[in-house]
Amino acid sequence: YVMSLSDAYPTNVRAYMITTDGSSETITYSYYNEGLIISEYGEGSGTNKWIEIYNPNDYVVDLSNYALSLFTSAVVSPSYTETFADKTIAPHDVYVVYNSGSVAAVSAEGDLVNNLVINFNGDDEVALYKDGFIIDVIGVIGSSGDFAKDVTLVRNTDIVSPNSTYTISEWTQNASDYFDSIGFHNPTNPTSIEIGGLTEVMA
């Protein structure tokens, strides 16, 4: 069978159908992960700054197709970019890019120093690219004004896919210099959810 889900359902689902009596179906679907996500943004005191990227997949991800860019002063083109040459992220692990001036709590969990990209001040946007396209972003590119100054933003655990539109409700805001969650990310990924009613089916 080929089953069609309406646009109301998440795009990142696997769907299964069990026909019980030839006319009614019991359907469950489970999430699968698509792409890396920015899981944490730290804009702390002084040069305590970092970006954490999470790999939700069951396999190592080669970062050569990815890039991390900083947009400063309300520009619409990247000011600085990290291209992650020869870098990878292990399954269900994180990759932390940080400013070399950060305290030990940050650098101990860090994987890569970049003092150009990781030099935001609360009014600069940060975007994660894949194959030249933005897949995840913090801030509205081209806008000005402080939106994430002196805060640590941690991605909510129910967010399992990147979002090319900055959505503040996907993030939990913590105080400046909040280091408790750097170096790991534990999303909640439901294994199955029952969908009631009939669904369009093509044999």
Disulfide bonds with the S-S distance in Angstrom:
none
